Amino acid sequence: MSDGTWITIISLAVTFLFMMGTPVLLIIFYWVVGCSFVLDLTLDNTGAEMLNVFKDGFALMAMPLFILTGDLINKSGIAKRLSDYAYACLGWLRGGLAMASLGACGLFAAISGSNSATTATIGSMLHPEMVKGGYDERFSAATAAAGGTVGIIIPPSIIFIVYGFLMNLEVGQLFIAGIIPGTLMVLAMMLVCFIVCTVNKWGILTNLSIARINKTALGAWLGFFAIGLVLWGIYTGKFSPTEAAGVTVGFGIIVGLISFPLTKMMGIQSDLPVDEKSYGSMLLVDGFRFREIPSIIVRSAQISGILAPLIAVSVVMQQILSLLGAQEAIGSLVTSMGGYYPVLFTAMAMVFVAGMILESLPVTIIMAPILAPIAASVGVDPIHFAVIFLVGASIGFITPPYGLNLYVASGVTGVPYFRLLRYSTMYLISLLAVWILVAMVPSLALALLGRG
């Protein structure tokens, strides 16, 4: 049989394994190994190429550090304070708690840089409260899943780091370019949330209290400080994204270790409602013990241990696809569209379809090196295209059949995967509208860089 026939058989076999629930990492790995044998590529070469991905990848060091930052922020209690602030601001509106969960996702994303961490953290904290407040459990879980999509758009962002590494773009500029689009994604989902909750009369309204807003804002000061520290450092060039990740890890550890003994010494009860806490007690978070740090690191390492091999094997997959001529075929198809918008929207359609069946990392590693140069050839700004590409990749987190955030939300809330689809579709529509708007208006991505 010809090489093409063998590769077709291998592709069909791994597709069957994917449909049977085999992890994406193994699917790509099996395909890479099978094709390597067909193309007479040695496994030594495959292993060396996977190792080379990280050999000189200083920028990729930020990925595990930002994942660790998210776990430290969650464990210390800062994430809970951010969600309290969001609810104080929005609780007086119909669907206020649900909108607060979306706002909390945006705030948590501005520290963690991870979609799954955002979904898992906010979903586990606020889903029970939403169900108690009269919201449909399917809607509550879908809200957490949709909110997590901004985890890779609002800076810092793990996927922006990977994209910048692949395409030789300054990660700091990518971070800044993601601020406005990420904010628009949150606002669009809040609008959908308000409409759905108003129609169904979900949620218990609270009184608008300026005092409560001020108190929760004071309580969330450490979270605001962490967000500001990252953005200030990167925007002013004081430190690189990798250094920023190291700084936030150090910040999280110091805050956690100092807060724990102080709250115990002062007799602060962390389980009291916000209104019953003193202003002094709001200045401190729960923190954690020194002996808890290893378990936090292990949890973060488990996530990094999933993502890092996926990056490595996806890069090798991209190289094999190049040998097979896939880049030229896709490039010819996109280029044949002719013109700025036909090329741009064809590329967006490919990203959307790829995001339905693959996680954002392999989509980025495989598709970005093919599509970005073509987009640049018709005049699309590289930073603008990066934002377009990655907003599209983030939408894939709630598009079946893959929809990673839907699986994460299902896992932390106990709501079956397929029961989330009804309400996640509503959020999907709003995100698609924002995606098209960002593509049509370059200044939404470039304005903060002074290039709008």
C-alpha positions as a LaTeX table, in Angstrom:
\begin{tabular}{lrrr}
\hline
Residue & $x$ (\AA) & $y$ (\AA) & $z$ (\AA) \\
\hline
Met1 & 0.00 & 0.00 & 0.00 \\
Ser2 & 1.08 & 3.58 & $-0.64$ \\
Asp3 & 2.15 & 5.97 & 2.09 \\
Gly4 & $-1.05$ & 7.96 & 1.56 \\
Thr5 & $-3.19$ & 4.87 & 2.14 \\
Trp6 & $-1.34$ & 4.00 & 5.35 \\
Ile7 & $-1.67$ & 7.55 & 6.67 \\
Thr8 & $-5.40$ & 7.50 & 5.87 \\
Ile9 & $-5.80$ & 4.24 & 7.81 \\
Ile10 & $-3.83$ & 5.65 & 10.76 \\
Ser11 & $-5.93$ & 8.83 & 10.72 \\
Leu12 & $-9.19$ & 6.84 & 10.69 \\
Ala13 & $-7.93$ & 4.63 & 13.53 \\
Val14 & $-7.03$ & 7.55 & 15.81 \\
Thr15 & $-10.33$ & 9.25 & 14.93 \\
Phe16 & $-12.13$ & 6.13 & 16.16 \\
Leu17 & $-10.05$ & 6.19 & 19.37 \\
Phe18 & $-10.94$ & 9.88 & 19.84 \\
Met19 & $-14.65$ & 9.09 & 19.51 \\
Met20 & $-14.19$ & 6.35 & 22.12 \\
Gly21 & $-12.86$ & 8.90 & 24.60 \\
Thr22 & $-9.09$ & 8.46 & 24.33 \\
Pro23 & $-7.23$ & 11.59 & 25.60 \\
Val24 & $-6.21$ & 14.07 & 22.92 \\
Leu25 & $-2.53$ & 13.80 & 23.91 \\
Leu26 & $-2.51$ & 10.08 & 23.14 \\
Ile27 & $-4.47$ & 10.59 & 19.91 \\
Ile28 & $-1.87$ & 13.02 & 18.56 \\
Phe29 & 1.01 & 10.89 & 19.86 \\
Tyr30 & $-0.32$ & 7.72 & 18.19 \\
Trp31 & $-0.77$ & 9.60 & 14.93 \\
Val32 & 2.75 & 11.07 & 15.12 \\
Val33 & 4.36 & 7.68 & 15.84 \\
Gly34 & 2.36 & 5.91 & 13.13 \\
Cys35 & 3.18 & 8.53 & 10.50 \\
Ser36 & 6.83 & 8.53 & 11.56 \\
Phe37 & 7.07 & 4.83 & 10.69 \\
Val38 & 5.33 & 5.40 & 7.35 \\
Leu39 & 7.65 & 8.31 & 6.45 \\
Asp40 & 10.76 & 6.46 & 7.69 \\
Leu41 & 11.36 & 8.98 & 10.47 \\
Thr42 & 13.16 & 7.47 & 13.44 \\
Leu43 & 11.64 & 7.64 & 16.91 \\
Asp44 & 14.95 & 9.13 & 18.05 \\
Asn45 & 14.23 & 12.07 & 15.79 \\
Thr46 & 10.70 & 12.40 & 17.18 \\
Gly47 & 12.00 & 12.38 & 20.76 \\
Ala48 & 14.72 & 14.91 & 19.95 \\
Glu49 & 12.22 & 17.25 & 18.29 \\
Met50 & 9.91 & 17.06 & 21.30 \\
Leu51 & 12.80 & 17.87 & 23.62 \\
Asn52 & 13.95 & 20.79 & 21.46 \\
Val53 & 10.58 & 22.49 & 21.96 \\
Phe54 & 11.56 & 23.24 & 25.57 \\
Lys55 & 15.33 & 23.38 & 25.22 \\
Asp56 & 15.39 & 27.06 & 24.30 \\
Gly57 & 11.84 & 27.95 & 25.28 \\
Phe58 & 12.42 & 30.51 & 28.03 \\
Ala59 & 9.03 & 32.10 & 27.31 \\
Leu60 & 7.29 & 28.76 & 27.95 \\
Met61 & 8.55 & 28.80 & 31.54 \\
Ala62 & 5.78 & 31.31 & 32.27 \\
Met63 & 3.14 & 28.64 & 31.63 \\
Pro64 & 3.66 & 26.48 & 34.76 \\
Leu65 & 4.30 & 29.59 & 36.85 \\
Phe66 & 0.98 & 31.21 & 35.92 \\
Ile67 & $-0.81$ & 27.90 & 36.56 \\
Leu68 & 0.80 & 27.82 & 40.00 \\
Thr69 & $-0.23$ & 31.45 & 40.55 \\
Gly70 & $-3.87$ & 30.55 & 39.94 \\
Asp71 & $-3.73$ & 27.73 & 42.49 \\
Leu72 & $-2.04$ & 29.96 & 45.07 \\
Ile73 & $-4.60$ & 32.74 & 44.55 \\
Asn74 & $-7.43$ & 30.26 & 44.94 \\
Lys75 & $-5.99$ & 28.54 & 48.00 \\
Ser76 & $-5.19$ & 31.80 & 49.78 \\
Gly77 & $-8.78$ & 33.03 & 49.49 \\
Ile78 & $-8.09$ & 35.93 & 47.11 \\
Ala79 & $-10.29$ & 34.38 & 44.42 \\
Lys80 & $-13.22$ & 34.26 & 46.88 \\
Arg81 & $-12.74$ & 37.95 & 47.67 \\
Leu82 & $-12.80$ & 38.83 & 43.98 \\
Ser83 & $-16.07$ & 36.94 & 43.52 \\
Asp84 & $-17.56$ & 38.71 & 46.60 \\
Tyr85 & $-16.70$ & 42.06 & 45.03 \\
Ala86 & $-18.27$ & 41.10 & 41.70 \\
Tyr87 & $-21.48$ & 40.02 & 43.45 \\
Ala88 & $-21.63$ & 43.22 & 45.51 \\
Cys89 & $-21.50$ & 45.23 & 42.28 \\
Leu90 & $-24.03$ & 43.15 & 40.33 \\
Gly91 & $-26.26$ & 41.42 & 42.87 \\
Trp92 & $-28.99$ & 44.07 & 42.61 \\
Leu93 & $-29.62$ & 43.16 & 38.94 \\
Arg94 & $-31.74$ & 40.26 & 37.75 \\
Gly95 & $-29.26$ & 37.40 & 37.33 \\
Gly96 & $-26.75$ & 39.33 & 39.40 \\
Leu97 & $-25.06$ & 36.28 & 40.93 \\
Ala98 & $-24.66$ & 34.65 & 37.52 \\
Met99 & $-23.23$ & 37.87 & 36.08 \\
Ala100 & $-20.99$ & 38.11 & 39.12 \\
Ser101 & $-19.61$ & 34.67 & 38.33 \\
Leu102 & $-18.74$ & 35.90 & 34.84 \\
Gly103 & $-17.12$ & 39.01 & 36.29 \\
Ala104 & $-15.23$ & 36.84 & 38.77 \\
Cys105 & $-14.02$ & 34.70 & 35.86 \\
Gly106 & $-12.61$ & 37.83 & 34.21 \\
Leu107 & $-10.86$ & 38.95 & 37.41 \\
Phe108 & $-9.47$ & 35.49 & 38.14 \\
Ala109 & $-8.31$ & 35.15 & 34.53 \\
Ala110 & $-6.32$ & 38.36 & 34.96 \\
Ile111 & $-4.14$ & 36.47 & 37.45 \\
Ser112 & $-4.20$ & 32.81 & 36.42 \\
Gly113 & $-4.07$ & 32.81 & 32.60 \\
Ser114 & $-5.82$ & 29.45 & 32.37 \\
Asn115 & $-9.28$ & 28.62 & 31.06 \\
Ser116 & $-9.67$ & 25.32 & 32.92 \\
Ala117 & $-8.41$ & 26.79 & 36.20 \\
Thr118 & $-10.87$ & 29.69 & 35.83 \\
Thr119 & $-13.81$ & 27.40 & 35.12 \\
Ala120 & $-12.93$ & 24.97 & 37.92 \\
Thr121 & $-12.28$ & 27.65 & 40.55 \\
Ile122 & $-15.28$ & 29.89 & 39.90 \\
Gly123 & $-17.57$ & 26.97 & 39.10 \\
Ser124 & $-16.80$ & 25.15 & 42.35 \\
Met125 & $-17.25$ & 28.34 & 44.39 \\
Leu126 & $-20.36$ & 29.88 & 42.85 \\
His127 & $-22.33$ & 27.02 & 41.28 \\
Pro128 & $-23.72$ & 25.84 & 44.67 \\
Glu129 & $-24.63$ & 29.43 & 45.55 \\
Met130 & $-26.41$ & 29.91 & 42.23 \\
Val131 & $-28.45$ & 26.73 & 42.66 \\
Lys132 & $-29.42$ & 27.86 & 46.18 \\
Gly133 & $-30.41$ & 31.22 & 44.70 \\
Gly134 & $-32.95$ & 29.63 & 42.38 \\
Tyr135 & $-30.95$ & 29.34 & 39.18 \\
Asp136 & $-31.27$ & 26.30 & 36.94 \\
Glu137 & $-28.31$ & 24.00 & 37.64 \\
Arg138 & $-27.67$ & 23.54 & 33.91 \\
Phe139 & $-27.52$ & 27.27 & 33.36 \\
Ser140 & $-25.26$ & 27.72 & 36.39 \\
Ala141 & $-22.77$ & 25.14 & 35.16 \\
Ala142 & $-22.88$ & 26.48 & 31.59 \\
Thr143 & $-22.17$ & 29.98 & 32.94 \\
Ala144 & $-19.00$ & 28.74 & 34.64 \\
Ala145 & $-17.92$ & 26.98 & 31.44 \\
Ala146 & $-18.55$ & 30.03 & 29.27 \\
Gly147 & $-16.86$ & 32.38 & 31.74 \\
Gly148 & $-13.73$ & 30.28 & 31.62 \\
Thr149 & $-13.22$ & 31.09 & 27.93 \\
Val150 & $-11.75$ & 34.47 & 28.88 \\
Gly151 & $-9.07$ & 32.67 & 30.89 \\
Ile152 & $-6.77$ & 32.61 & 27.85 \\
Ile153 & $-7.68$ & 36.06 & 26.48 \\
Ile154 & $-7.51$ & 38.45 & 29.43 \\
Pro155 & $-3.80$ & 38.76 & 30.28 \\
Pro156 & $-1.75$ & 37.04 & 31.49 \\
Ser157 & $-2.54$ & 34.19 & 29.12 \\
Ile158 & $-0.84$ & 30.83 & 28.74 \\
Ile159 & $-1.90$ & 30.45 & 25.13 \\
Phe160 & $-0.65$ & 33.95 & 24.23 \\
Ile161 & 2.74 & 32.86 & 25.57 \\
Val162 & 2.71 & 29.80 & 23.31 \\
Tyr163 & 1.57 & 31.83 & 20.29 \\
Gly164 & 4.24 & 34.47 & 20.85 \\
Phe165 & 6.87 & 31.74 & 21.19 \\
Leu166 & 5.78 & 30.08 & 17.93 \\
Met167 & 5.38 & 33.22 & 15.83 \\
Asn168 & 8.25 & 35.24 & 17.33 \\
Leu169 & 5.95 & 38.01 & 18.58 \\
Glu170 & 6.45 & 40.00 & 21.76 \\
Val171 & 4.30 & 38.35 & 24.41 \\
Gly172 & 3.87 & 41.59 & 26.33 \\
Gln173 & 2.22 & 43.21 & 23.30 \\
Leu174 & $-0.05$ & 40.19 & 22.88 \\
Phe175 & $-1.10$ & 40.48 & 26.53 \\
Ile176 & $-2.02$ & 44.14 & 26.12 \\
Ala177 & $-3.87$ & 43.45 & 22.87 \\
Gly178 & $-6.09$ & 40.93 & 24.66 \\
Ile179 & $-7.41$ & 43.33 & 27.31 \\
Ile180 & $-10.24$ & 45.00 & 25.34 \\
Pro181 & $-11.41$ & 41.85 & 23.46 \\
Gly182 & $-11.41$ & 39.87 & 26.73 \\
Thr183 & $-13.44$ & 42.58 & 28.45 \\
Leu184 & $-15.93$ & 42.63 & 25.55 \\
Met185 & $-16.33$ & 38.85 & 25.85 \\
Val186 & $-17.26$ & 39.19 & 29.53 \\
Leu187 & $-19.71$ & 42.04 & 28.84 \\
Ala188 & $-21.37$ & 40.17 & 25.96 \\
Met189 & $-21.88$ & 37.09 & 28.12 \\
Met190 & $-23.25$ & 39.26 & 30.93 \\
Leu191 & $-25.83$ & 40.67 & 28.52 \\
Val192 & $-26.95$ & 37.17 & 27.53 \\
Cys193 & $-27.02$ & 36.21 & 31.19 \\
Phe194 & $-29.21$ & 39.20 & 32.08 \\
Ile195 & $-31.67$ & 38.44 & 29.27 \\
Val196 & $-31.97$ & 34.73 & 30.11 \\
Cys197 & $-32.38$ & 35.39 & 33.83 \\
Thr198 & $-34.93$ & 38.14 & 33.24 \\
Val199 & $-37.03$ & 35.89 & 31.01 \\
Asn200 & $-36.90$ & 33.03 & 33.52 \\
Lys201 & $-37.01$ & 35.27 & 36.62 \\
Trp202 & $-33.99$ & 33.55 & 38.11 \\
Gly203 & $-32.00$ & 34.95 & 41.00 \\
Ile204 & $-32.70$ & 36.68 & 44.29 \\
Leu205 & $-32.23$ & 40.43 & 44.04 \\
Thr206 & $-30.14$ & 42.20 & 46.68 \\
Asn207 & $-30.16$ & 45.85 & 47.59 \\
Leu208 & $-27.53$ & 48.04 & 45.98 \\
Ser209 & $-25.22$ & 48.92 & 48.85 \\
Ile210 & $-22.32$ & 51.29 & 48.31 \\
Ala211 & $-20.96$ & 50.32 & 51.72 \\
Arg212 & $-20.92$ & 46.64 & 50.74 \\
Ile213 & $-19.22$ & 47.45 & 47.43 \\
Asn214 & $-16.57$ & 49.47 & 49.26 \\
Lys215 & $-16.04$ & 46.73 & 51.83 \\
Thr216 & $-15.69$ & 43.96 & 49.25 \\
Ala217 & $-13.42$ & 46.17 & 47.13 \\
Leu218 & $-11.24$ & 46.63 & 50.20 \\
Gly219 & $-11.34$ & 42.87 & 50.77 \\
Ala220 & $-10.23$ & 42.22 & 47.18 \\
Trp221 & $-7.33$ & 44.65 & 47.31 \\
Leu222 & $-4.73$ & 41.91 & 47.15 \\
Gly223 & $-6.31$ & 40.55 & 43.97 \\
Phe224 & $-6.41$ & 44.00 & 42.40 \\
Phe225 & $-2.79$ & 44.52 & 43.42 \\
Ala226 & $-1.74$ & 41.25 & 41.76 \\
Ile227 & $-3.57$ & 42.17 & 38.54 \\
Gly228 & $-2.06$ & 45.64 & 38.53 \\
Leu229 & 1.41 & 44.32 & 39.28 \\
Val230 & 1.38 & 42.00 & 36.26 \\
Leu231 & $-0.04$ & 44.56 & 33.84 \\
Trp232 & 2.18 & 47.39 & 35.09 \\
Gly233 & 5.33 & 45.30 & 34.92 \\
Ile234 & 4.68 & 44.00 & 31.41 \\
Tyr235 & 3.29 & 47.27 & 30.01 \\
Thr236 & 6.24 & 49.32 & 31.28 \\
Gly237 & 8.79 & 46.67 & 30.37 \\
Lys238 & 10.02 & 46.29 & 33.94 \\
Phe239 & 9.92 & 42.53 & 33.53 \\
Ser240 & 9.14 & 39.96 & 30.86 \\
Pro241 & 6.01 & 37.76 & 31.00 \\
Thr242 & 8.14 & 34.93 & 32.40 \\
Glu243 & 9.53 & 37.21 & 35.09 \\
Ala244 & 6.01 & 38.50 & 35.77 \\
Ala245 & 4.88 & 34.92 & 36.35 \\
Gly246 & 7.71 & 34.42 & 38.85 \\
Val247 & 6.81 & 37.65 & 40.63 \\
Thr248 & 3.15 & 36.66 & 41.01 \\
Val249 & 4.11 & 33.22 & 42.33 \\
Gly250 & 6.28 & 34.89 & 44.95 \\
Phe251 & 3.46 & 37.31 & 45.74 \\
Gly252 & 0.97 & 34.47 & 46.17 \\
Ile253 & 3.26 & 32.51 & 48.50 \\
Ile254 & 4.12 & 35.54 & 50.66 \\
Val255 & 0.47 & 36.61 & 50.98 \\
Gly256 & $-0.68$ & 33.08 & 51.82 \\
Leu257 & 2.00 & 32.44 & 54.44 \\
Ile258 & 1.64 & 35.83 & 56.14 \\
Ser259 & $-2.17$ & 35.91 & 56.14 \\
Phe260 & $-2.73$ & 32.50 & 57.77 \\
Pro261 & $-1.06$ & 33.19 & 61.16 \\
Leu262 & $-2.40$ & 36.75 & 61.28 \\
Thr263 & $-6.02$ & 35.68 & 60.77 \\
Lys264 & $-5.63$ & 33.04 & 63.49 \\
Met265 & $-3.90$ & 35.42 & 65.88 \\
Met266 & $-6.58$ & 38.08 & 65.39 \\
Gly267 & $-9.40$ & 35.54 & 65.70 \\
Ile268 & $-10.90$ & 36.48 & 62.32 \\
Gln269 & $-13.79$ & 34.23 & 61.25 \\
Ser270 & $-13.52$ & 33.74 & 57.50 \\
Asp271 & $-16.93$ & 32.04 & 57.21 \\
Leu272 & $-18.91$ & 35.11 & 58.30 \\
Pro273 & $-21.05$ & 36.93 & 55.68 \\
Val274 & $-19.40$ & 40.00 & 54.18 \\
Asp275 & $-21.81$ & 42.38 & 55.93 \\
Glu276 & $-20.88$ & 40.97 & 59.34 \\
Lys277 & $-17.13$ & 41.32 & 58.89 \\
Ser278 & $-15.23$ & 44.36 & 60.11 \\
Tyr279 & $-13.26$ & 46.51 & 57.72 \\
Gly280 & $-10.08$ & 45.39 & 59.45 \\
Ser281 & $-10.81$ & 41.71 & 58.90 \\
Met282 & $-11.47$ & 42.34 & 55.21 \\
Leu283 & $-7.86$ & 43.41 & 54.73 \\
Leu284 & $-6.63$ & 39.86 & 55.29 \\
Val285 & $-7.38$ & 36.63 & 53.45 \\
Asp286 & $-7.42$ & 33.11 & 54.86 \\
Gly287 & $-3.96$ & 32.16 & 53.62 \\
Phe288 & $-2.42$ & 28.70 & 53.98 \\
Arg289 & 0.18 & 26.81 & 56.00 \\
Phe290 & 3.74 & 26.24 & 54.82 \\
Arg291 & 3.16 & 22.50 & 54.78 \\
Glu292 & 0.34 & 22.97 & 52.25 \\
Ile293 & 2.66 & 24.44 & 49.61 \\
Pro294 & 3.92 & 21.06 & 48.31 \\
Ser295 & 0.36 & 19.87 & 47.64 \\
Ile296 & $-0.42$ & 23.13 & 45.81 \\
Ile297 & 2.70 & 22.74 & 43.68 \\
Val298 & 1.86 & 19.10 & 42.91 \\
Arg299 & $-1.64$ & 20.08 & 41.75 \\
Ser300 & $-0.19$ & 22.75 & 39.45 \\
Ala301 & 2.46 & 20.34 & 38.22 \\
Gln302 & $-0.25$ & 17.86 & 37.26 \\
Ile303 & $-1.85$ & 20.45 & 34.97 \\
Ser304 & 1.53 & 21.49 & 33.56 \\
Gly305 & 2.36 & 17.83 & 33.05 \\
Ile306 & $-0.69$ & 17.54 & 30.81 \\
Leu307 & $-0.07$ & 20.73 & 28.81 \\
Ala308 & 3.71 & 20.48 & 28.26 \\
Pro309 & 3.69 & 17.07 & 26.48 \\
Leu310 & 0.71 & 18.27 & 24.44 \\
Ile311 & 2.72 & 21.25 & 23.23 \\
Ala312 & 5.73 & 19.09 & 22.37 \\
Val313 & 3.85 & 16.39 & 20.47 \\
Ser314 & 1.72 & 19.00 & 18.66 \\
Val315 & 4.87 & 20.71 & 17.37 \\
Val316 & 6.08 & 17.37 & 15.96 \\
Met317 & 2.63 & 16.83 & 14.43 \\
Gln318 & 2.89 & 20.21 & 12.76 \\
Gln319 & 6.27 & 19.24 & 11.30 \\
Ile320 & 4.89 & 15.96 & 9.92 \\
Leu321 & 1.93 & 17.79 & 8.39 \\
Ser322 & 4.43 & 20.09 & 6.72 \\
Leu323 & 6.26 & 17.08 & 5.24 \\
Leu324 & 2.93 & 15.76 & 3.94 \\
Gly325 & 2.21 & 19.06 & 2.23 \\
Ala326 & $-0.73$ & 20.02 & 4.47 \\
Gln327 & 0.60 & 23.54 & 4.96 \\
Glu328 & 0.78 & 24.12 & 1.23 \\
Ala329 & $-2.72$ & 22.67 & 0.68 \\
Ile330 & $-4.32$ & 24.77 & 3.41 \\
Gly331 & $-2.30$ & 27.79 & 2.36 \\
Ser332 & $-3.41$ & 27.43 & $-1.24$ \\
Leu333 & $-7.05$ & 27.11 & $-0.20$ \\
Val334 & $-6.97$ & 30.21 & 2.00 \\
Thr335 & $-4.93$ & 32.24 & $-0.47$ \\
Ser336 & $-7.28$ & 31.32 & $-3.31$ \\
Met337 & $-10.06$ & 33.20 & $-1.52$ \\
Gly338 & $-8.35$ & 36.43 & $-2.53$ \\
Gly339 & $-8.63$ & 39.73 & $-0.69$ \\
Tyr340 & $-8.43$ & 40.84 & 2.94 \\
Tyr341 & $-11.80$ & 39.77 & 4.31 \\
Pro342 & $-12.24$ & 36.53 & 2.32 \\
Val343 & $-8.84$ & 35.31 & 3.58 \\
Leu344 & $-9.53$ & 36.47 & 7.12 \\
Phe345 & $-12.96$ & 34.85 & 7.40 \\
Thr346 & $-11.76$ & 31.62 & 5.76 \\
Ala347 & $-8.98$ & 31.43 & 8.35 \\
Met348 & $-11.50$ & 32.10 & 11.11 \\
Ala349 & $-13.74$ & 29.32 & 9.82 \\
Met350 & $-10.81$ & 26.88 & 9.91 \\
Val351 & $-9.93$ & 27.88 & 13.47 \\
Phe352 & $-13.56$ & 27.45 & 14.54 \\
Val353 & $-13.84$ & 23.96 & 13.02 \\
Ala354 & $-10.48$ & 22.89 & 14.44 \\
Gly355 & $-11.53$ & 24.20 & 17.87 \\
Met356 & $-14.56$ & 21.94 & 17.82 \\
Ile357 & $-12.41$ & 18.79 & 17.82 \\
Leu358 & $-9.07$ & 19.84 & 19.34 \\
Glu359 & $-7.83$ & 21.71 & 22.42 \\
Ser360 & $-6.54$ & 25.25 & 21.89 \\
Leu361 & $-2.86$ & 24.30 & 22.23 \\
Pro362 & $-2.70$ & 21.87 & 19.28 \\
Val363 & $-4.97$ & 24.18 & 17.27 \\
Thr364 & $-2.53$ & 27.03 & 17.86 \\
Ile365 & 0.62 & 25.02 & 17.26 \\
Ile366 & $-0.67$ & 23.36 & 14.09 \\
Met367 & $-2.73$ & 26.15 & 12.49 \\
Ala368 & $-1.03$ & 29.40 & 13.49 \\
Pro369 & 2.22 & 28.84 & 11.53 \\
Ile370 & 0.09 & 28.14 & 8.44 \\
Leu371 & $-2.53$ & 30.86 & 8.69 \\
Ala372 & $-0.61$ & 33.78 & 10.23 \\
Pro373 & 1.79 & 34.32 & 7.29 \\
Ile374 & $-1.11$ & 34.18 & 4.82 \\
Ala375 & $-3.06$ & 36.72 & 6.84 \\
Ala376 & 0.00 & 38.97 & 6.99 \\
Ser377 & 0.38 & 38.72 & 3.19 \\
Val378 & $-3.03$ & 40.36 & 2.69 \\
Gly379 & $-2.33$ & 43.12 & 5.21 \\
Val380 & $-3.64$ & 41.78 & 8.52 \\
Asp381 & $-1.56$ & 43.10 & 11.41 \\
Pro382 & 0.24 & 40.16 & 13.10 \\
Ile383 & $-0.86$ & 41.22 & 16.59 \\
His384 & $-4.44$ & 41.73 & 15.41 \\
Phe385 & $-4.48$ & 38.31 & 13.76 \\
Ala386 & $-3.06$ & 36.72 & 16.91 \\
Val387 & $-5.98$ & 38.10 & 18.93 \\
Ile388 & $-8.50$ & 36.99 & 16.25 \\
Phe389 & $-6.96$ & 33.52 & 16.15 \\
Leu390 & $-6.91$ & 33.06 & 19.92 \\
Val391 & $-10.39$ & 34.45 & 20.55 \\
Gly392 & $-11.57$ & 31.84 & 18.05 \\
Ala393 & $-9.55$ & 29.16 & 19.81 \\
Ser394 & $-11.07$ & 30.16 & 23.16 \\
Ile395 & $-14.59$ & 29.78 & 21.75 \\
Gly396 & $-13.68$ & 26.16 & 21.09 \\
Phe397 & $-13.77$ & 25.56 & 24.84 \\
Ile398 & $-17.58$ & 25.51 & 24.74 \\
Thr399 & $-18.18$ & 24.01 & 21.30 \\
Pro400 & $-19.03$ & 20.29 & 21.19 \\
Pro401 & $-17.94$ & 17.60 & 20.64 \\
Tyr402 & $-14.73$ & 18.55 & 22.48 \\
Gly403 & $-15.55$ & 21.66 & 24.52 \\
Leu404 & $-12.96$ & 21.28 & 27.31 \\
Asn405 & $-14.63$ & 23.82 & 29.61 \\
Leu406 & $-17.90$ & 21.92 & 29.37 \\
Tyr407 & $-16.13$ & 18.80 & 30.65 \\
Val408 & $-14.43$ & 20.78 & 33.43 \\
Ala409 & $-17.71$ & 22.44 & 34.47 \\
Ser410 & $-19.47$ & 19.08 & 34.39 \\
Gly411 & $-16.76$ & 17.60 & 36.59 \\
Val412 & $-16.86$ & 20.32 & 39.29 \\
Thr413 & $-20.65$ & 20.76 & 39.32 \\
Gly414 & $-21.89$ & 17.21 & 38.74 \\
Val415 & $-24.17$ & 18.30 & 35.87 \\
Pro416 & $-23.91$ & 15.86 & 32.91 \\
Tyr417 & $-22.03$ & 17.18 & 29.87 \\
Phe418 & $-24.92$ & 17.05 & 27.40 \\
Arg419 & $-27.25$ & 18.89 & 29.77 \\
Leu420 & $-24.99$ & 21.96 & 29.56 \\
Leu421 & $-25.34$ & 22.37 & 25.81 \\
Arg422 & $-28.69$ & 24.18 & 25.81 \\
Tyr423 & $-27.46$ & 27.20 & 27.75 \\
Ser424 & $-23.85$ & 27.13 & 26.56 \\
Thr425 & $-25.18$ & 27.65 & 23.02 \\
Met426 & $-26.61$ & 31.04 & 24.07 \\
Tyr427 & $-23.22$ & 32.12 & 25.36 \\
Leu428 & $-21.60$ & 30.75 & 22.21 \\
Ile429 & $-23.68$ & 33.09 & 20.04 \\
Ser430 & $-22.58$ & 36.14 & 22.04 \\
Leu431 & $-18.91$ & 35.12 & 21.82 \\
Leu432 & $-19.17$ & 34.63 & 18.06 \\
Ala433 & $-20.59$ & 38.16 & 17.77 \\
Val434 & $-17.63$ & 39.57 & 19.71 \\
Trp435 & $-15.22$ & 37.52 & 17.59 \\
Ile436 & $-16.58$ & 38.98 & 14.37 \\
Leu437 & $-16.50$ & 42.49 & 15.87 \\
Val438 & $-12.85$ & 42.10 & 16.89 \\
Ala439 & $-12.02$ & 40.88 & 13.38 \\
Met440 & $-13.83$ & 43.81 & 11.73 \\
Val441 & $-12.45$ & 46.51 & 14.05 \\
Pro442 & $-8.65$ & 46.15 & 14.44 \\
Ser443 & $-8.46$ & 49.04 & 16.93 \\
Leu444 & $-10.15$ & 46.86 & 19.55 \\
Ala445 & $-6.92$ & 44.84 & 19.68 \\
Leu446 & $-4.40$ & 47.51 & 18.74 \\
Ala447 & $-5.64$ & 50.70 & 20.44 \\
Leu448 & $-3.82$ & 50.11 & 23.75 \\
Leu449 & $-0.63$ & 49.54 & 21.77 \\
Gly450 & $-0.99$ & 52.94 & 20.11 \\
Arg451 & $-1.55$ & 51.34 & 16.72 \\
Gly452 & $-5.34$ & 51.61 & 16.45 \\
\hline
\end{tabular}
